[in-house]
């Protein structure tokens, strides 16, 4: 398996343990690469959701989960790439939600496949390799 970056939707599925296909892929990935990787933007999205629901138990579990994961920070290079993608999205009439664009830029800058269930949201991005652990 290629090095991957989990989008927030797949990260959520891994955490919830509900989709057997995603669980098999996550296990195979961690067997080969030792840890899952995701953007600090995805971490923010998950933490924001748990705090918004006052889900303290899930937040505590996620904190432990993060200790065993590779969380890629958002660097200036990622922000610069994201800015270019935002302009490209705007000009092309594509969705330009900052979180998605920053996550895509993180995948591009780190040379990782973006694993997402929302491949259509990202298909327009040049050079971005996509995977969907629900479908593969």
C-alpha positions in Angstrom: 0.0 0.0 0.0 1.2 3.5 -0.8 1.7 6.1 1.9 -1.7 7.6 2.6 -3.3 10.5 4.3 -6.8 9.9 5.7 -9.4 12.5 5.0 -11.7 13.3 8.0 -14.5 11.1 6.8 -12.4 8.0 6.6 -10.6 8.9 9.9 -14.1 9.1 11.5 -15.0 5.6 10.1 -11.7 4.2 11.5 -12.4 5.7 14.9 -16.1 4.5 15.0 -15.2 0.9 14.0 -18.4 0.5 12.0 -17.3 -0.3 8.5 -15.5 -3.7 8.2 -14.0 -2.8 4.8 -12.4 0.4 6.2 -11.2 -1.5 9.3 -9.5 -4.2 7.1 -7.8 -1.5 5.1 -6.7 0.4 8.2 -5.3 -2.8 9.7 -3.4 -3.7 6.5 -2.1 -0.2 6.3 -0.8 -0.1 9.9 0.7 -3.5 9.5 2.8 -2.2 6.6 3.4 1.4 7.7 3.0 1.1 11.5 0.7 4.2 11.9 -2.1 6.0 10.3 -1.5 9.5 9.1 -3.8 12.5 8.8 -3.7 16.3 8.7 -3.8 18.5 11.8 -6.8 20.0 10.0 -8.6 16.6 10.3 -7.6 16.4 13.9 -9.2 19.9 14.4 -12.4 18.8 12.7 -12.7 15.7 14.9 -11.9 17.6 18.1 -14.3 20.4 17.2 -17.1 17.8 16.6 -16.6 16.0 19.9 -16.4 19.3 21.9 -19.5 20.6 20.1 -21.3 17.5 21.3 -19.7 17.6 24.8 -18.5 14.0 24.0 -15.8 13.9 26.6 -15.3 10.1 26.5 -14.9 10.0 22.7 -12.6 13.0 22.9 -10.4 11.2 25.5 -10.3 8.1 23.3 -9.4 10.2 20.3 -6.6 11.9 22.2 -5.1 8.4 22.9 -5.6 7.5 19.2 -3.7 10.5 18.1 -0.7 9.5 20.3 -0.3 6.5 18.0 -0.8 8.3 14.7 1.2 10.6 12.5 -0.4 14.0 12.4 1.0 16.1 9.7 1.3 19.8 10.7 0.1 22.6 8.4 3.2 24.3 7.1 3.6 27.5 5.1 4.3 25.3 2.0 0.9 23.6 2.6 -0.8 26.9 3.0 0.8 28.2 -0.2 -0.4 25.1 -2.1 -3.8 25.4 -0.6 -4.0 29.1 -1.7 -3.2 28.0 -5.2 -5.9 25.2 -5.0 -8.4 27.7 -3.7 -7.9 30.0 -6.7 -8.1 27.0 -9.1 -11.3 25.8 -7.4 -12.9 29.3 -7.6 -12.0 29.8 -11.2 -13.1 26.3 -12.1 -16.4 26.5 -10.2 -15.4 23.7 -7.8 -16.1 23.6 -4.0 -13.5 25.6 -2.2 -14.0 24.7 1.5 -10.8 25.6 3.3 -10.6 22.4 5.3 -10.9 20.2 2.3 -8.4 22.3 0.3 -5.9 22.3 3.2 -6.2 18.5 3.6 -5.7 18.0 -0.2 -2.7 20.3 -0.1 -1.3 18.3 2.8 -1.6 15.1 0.7 0.1 16.8 -2.3 2.9 18.3 -0.3 3.6 15.0 1.6 3.4 12.9 -1.5 0.6 10.8 -0.1 -2.6 9.3 -1.5 -5.6 11.0 0.0 -8.0 8.3 1.3 -11.5 9.7 1.2 -15.1 8.7 0.7 -15.6 12.0 -1.1 -13.4 11.4 -4.2 -15.7 13.6 -6.3 -14.9 16.6 -4.1 -11.2 16.2 -4.9 -11.2 14.8 -8.4 -10.5 18.2 -10.0 -7.2 18.7 -8.2 -4.2 18.1 -10.6 -1.7 15.6 -9.3 -3.7 14.5 -6.3 -3.9 10.7 -6.0 -7.1 9.4 -4.4 -8.2 6.3 -2.8 -11.4 5.2 -1.1 -11.0 2.4 1.5 -14.8 1.8 1.4 -14.6 0.8 -2.3 -11.2 -0.9 -2.8 
